[in-house]
């Protein structure tokens, strides 16, 4: 993932005219357009083993017609809501009232937003109501753009009742309804690329010797400010966030198996002027302090393109907080870190057709979904307050082990080392039957109604704890 930052202005302001690459070669700042970190050049180890220089790499790059691959594009504006799934809901310590109060109507003939209370399914029910019954929201779906349909509605809003518009609104409402039934709920927060402190990275590029030798007084002042502006500990920086953050937010990443794979951090607050000036436009990033081991806690994530969720919904953050004995935000009071070991890659013979086949097969064959299903069947019991203490402890350990195995299975595409899963994939743990409420719709009034069905789901101290 490439992020557009005016590093040339930053380096010149600090009195630095050159940057040094990993091979020790100096480059004029004005001649550099893209800066890649070591982790982004996947073939670097192979290049070093074969004594291949950067120029030699580019010669082959051109010879074989290779190209840089951009994994994703930035969003036009920050999101206010993100979508959770049943995996995260299952690890929460929540009550039935926090999920959905029992006194709420089974169908809405008014906007859920009128009720001042907060509950976990509220944003999803509000979205469905707006798509079906809110004239202002139905118009905003199209008028926020600048295409032909937006121009038509700006000229005459009554066209919103034409099939070209109503068909799309109906499709969006049905999708929201389906996601609700699957336990995929909208909550305040957003999805962003995980990153370390880019201001610290920019400062790392500065050639200190050059600054001390030839920088002006003004450049030295800028240099001192850059070197003494440190990231706030126990915090995250999400520029331009559209959601309203409370005292803490929760960061997590899919797949989410155990409680250990989430971390609570404080919003950064008012950023320093330098941070805001150079990084304030990066609305696709969430930056974290390396000392909090945030990436390591998020299922072995890294900072070169991994997407994470930032959860700002107060009810959910209150539920997450219950899992922490002291409630402090630091490494001492966090849940134990699940360390995913790195395996030495399997070396195969490129001239052996069978080895080539096995390499390609292992690259595209993944059992992550199977492992997640096995882990879910265990975490249902591990995080159920009604289960016996000994049983909960046993399945908690198995769920955490499976979380580590997921990381190893993901890494197997690169290392060729696949973990042994026979002990876990051939045995199920869940045997509980409960009732849930599933949504149905009467199109006459566009109101949500429910009916009961028997399904396998999580059981908590106050009844069903998620709608799956």
Helices and strands as residue ranges (DSSP letters): H 7-13, E 18-20, E 26-28, G 29-31, G 38-40, H 44-49, H 54-63, E 81-84, H 86-91, H 96-99, G 112-114, H 122-133, H 135-143, H 148-155, G 157-161, H 163-181, E 185-195, H 198-205, H 208-214, H 217-228, E 235-237, E 249-252, G 259-261, E 262-267, H 273-279, E 285-288, G 290-292, H 294-297, E 307-311, H 314-321, H 353-364, H 368-382, H 389-415, H 422-425, E 434-442, E 447-455, E 459-460, E 463-464
